[in-house]
């Protein structure tokens, strides 16, 4: 049967060395750096054993932005940046819960991106005990740079890298990935309890402290050590 409508094209992220990565879903991890959890007023686990389960939320695949211009979103006057490690899944996970020791085999590559957040809408929803999807899953809320194939970065090397963000040349966020509460294999394991991970999935791994407001005209540079980079400019809202 012929399609009845013209569906949007699948979002694709550039891969270093050539080719593009088609995006299936975007999973995000909340409160995965203790310092950010504290600045948001959340409890911080006292030990690895006390971590409980990670906090997850999602963004639509077409929230991805691969260009340099990111429009300031509607319905907010308090847009915040959250710089994050981005993990690209390149292989479908088997049915059932994925073992931690098997998780790295699913990883296609790594990058760096921003989990943009309408903080005023999030705060309003939290105060009322309501879901805060509209604060996270809006259009153009997931700028991401090119992906670096995982073959170039093993797990040990990844843990030594530093995540950072500058805005208009001033440092806003910086932390080593060794400070993640849940590392990449652990997060993939925990996600597999709730979803079947698929090739094309992106996982935004959480942000360190220093989240703050962005304004139209701001220039952002996100870095994952010297391995990956993402650069964008916040443009005025679309009319």
N, C-alpha and C positions, 0 to 999 in steps of 0.2 A: 504494500500500500504506500502511496506517495505521502510524503510529509505534508501536513496541512499548514504549517507555519515555517518561517525561516528562523531557526534557533540560533542564538549567539554562538560564535566560535569558542572552542575550548581555550581557556587562558593558557599561555605557554611562557615559561621562564627560560632565559638564555643559559646555556651551559658553556663553561670555559672549555675551549678546544673545539667547539662547534656543536650544532644541534640545539634543540629546544626540549624542555621538559613539560609535558602536558599535565595540568593540575587537575586532580580529581576532587580532593577535599582539603580543607585547612583546619587542622586541630591546633589549639593553643593551650598552653599550660599557665595557670595563674599561680602566683606566690611561690615561685621556684627559686628565688634568691631571698635569703632571710632578711637582708637589709631592706629590700623592697616591701616584703610583708610587713615589716615594722612601720615603714613610712605610710602604709595604707591602713594602719591600725589593726592588723591581723596578728593572731598568736603565732609564735615561732616555735617549732618543735625543739625540745631540749636535747634530743639525741636522734640518731638514725632510726632507732627502734620506735620512737614516738612520732614518726612522720605521718602515720596514718596513710591516707590515699591522696594522690595529687588532685588539684582542682583543674577541671577541663572545661573549655568552651569552644565554640567553633565560629568560623567565618565562612561565607560563601566563597566558592572557588574564584568567582569573578571579582572578588575584592582585591585580587592581586594587581599591583601596578608595576610594570617593568620599564616604564619610561622615566624621565627625570622630573616630570611635572605631576604634582599631586594636588588635586583641588581641595580647598578648605571645605569641609562638609557642611550640609545644611543642619539646622535645628540645634546648633551649639555655639557657645561663645567661649568654650574652654576645651579646645582640642589638645590632647597630650601625646607626647612621643613615648614609646617604650621600645628600646633597641633589644633585639633578640637574635640568638642563634636559630637558624632555620635548617631543619633536617628534611631531606627529600627521600621518600620511600620509593625504591625502584622495582620491588618484587612483591607480588601478593603474599600476604602472610598465610600460613596454613590455617585451617579451621581449628578453633579452640584457642586456649591461652598460650601465647608465645613465651617460651622460656627466655629469661634474661640473657643467658649465654648464647642464644641463637639470634638475638635481635639485631646485632650489628650487620649480619648478612643481608638484611633487608635494605640497608641504607645505600642509596644511589650517590648522594652527595650532600654537601653542606653549603650554606650561604649565610647572609646576614640580612635582616629586614627590620621593619618597624611595625609593631602592633599599635596602630593609631586608635585612640580612645576618646569618645565624647564624655569627658570626665564629669561634667555637670549632669548629664543624663544618667550616668552610672550612679553618682551620689544620690540623686533623687530616687532612683529605683531601689537602691540599698536601704534608704531611709524608710521606704514603704514596704520593705520585705518582698519586693517584686523582682522578677528576672531582669537582667540588664543586657539582653541581647542587642537592643538598639544602640547601646553604647559601644559595642564592639564590632558588630557584623554589618557595617554600612558600606556603601560604595567606596572603592579606592582606599580601604582601611588597612591594606597589607602591602605596602611597597616592599619589594625584595630585589636584591641584586643578583648577579649571575651565580649559578651553582658551580661549585668546585667538586669534581668527582671524588668519591670517598677513597679511591685508591691512592690519592695523594696525601691523605690524612688518616693515620690510624688512631685508635681510641686513646692511646697514651699521649700522642701529640696533640690531639684535640683538647684534652683536659688542661694543657699548659697555655692555651691561647687566651687572649684577653679580648673581651667584648667592650666596645666603646662607641660613643656618639658625641659629635660636636655639632653645635648649631651656630651658624654665623661665625665660625672659628673658635668659639668658646666651648670648653669641655663641659658636657652635661652629665654623662653617665660613663662609668668605667668599672669593670670587675673581671677577674679571671673566671673562666668556666669551671675551675676547681671548686668554686663556691656554689654551684648548683646543688639544690637539695636533692633532686632526683636527676641522675645523669641520663644520657640518651638511651642506652639499653633498658634502663629501669622504666623510663617513660613509655617506650614502645611496648614493653611488657604490660604496663598498667592500661594503656589504651586498648590492648588486645582483649582485655577483660570486658570491654564495653562495645567494641567495634571490630570488624574484620578489616585490618589494614590492607590497603590496595596500592598497587603501583600508581604513582601520580599524587599520592598524599603528601602534603607538607605539614610539618609540625613546628610551630613556633614555641621555643623552649622556655620562655619566661624572661623577665627583665630585672636588672639590678636597680638599686636605688637611684634617685635623681630624676625621676619623671617630672616633666614640667610642661608648661603651655607652649604651643606654637602659634605663629601668626602668619598671615599671607606675606610672602616675600622671604620668609626664613629659608636658609640653605642648610640642609642636613647632610652630614657625612657619617655613615655607620661603618665600623670596621670590625673584622674578626681577625685580630692580630695583623699579620701582613698577608694573610691567606685570602680573605674575601673583603669586598668593599661594596657599599651601596650609597649612591649620592642622589639627592632629590631636592626639589624646591617646592615650597608650599605656595600654590597660586590662589588667586581670589576664587571665591565660590562660583560655581556655574550658575548662571541666571536661568 
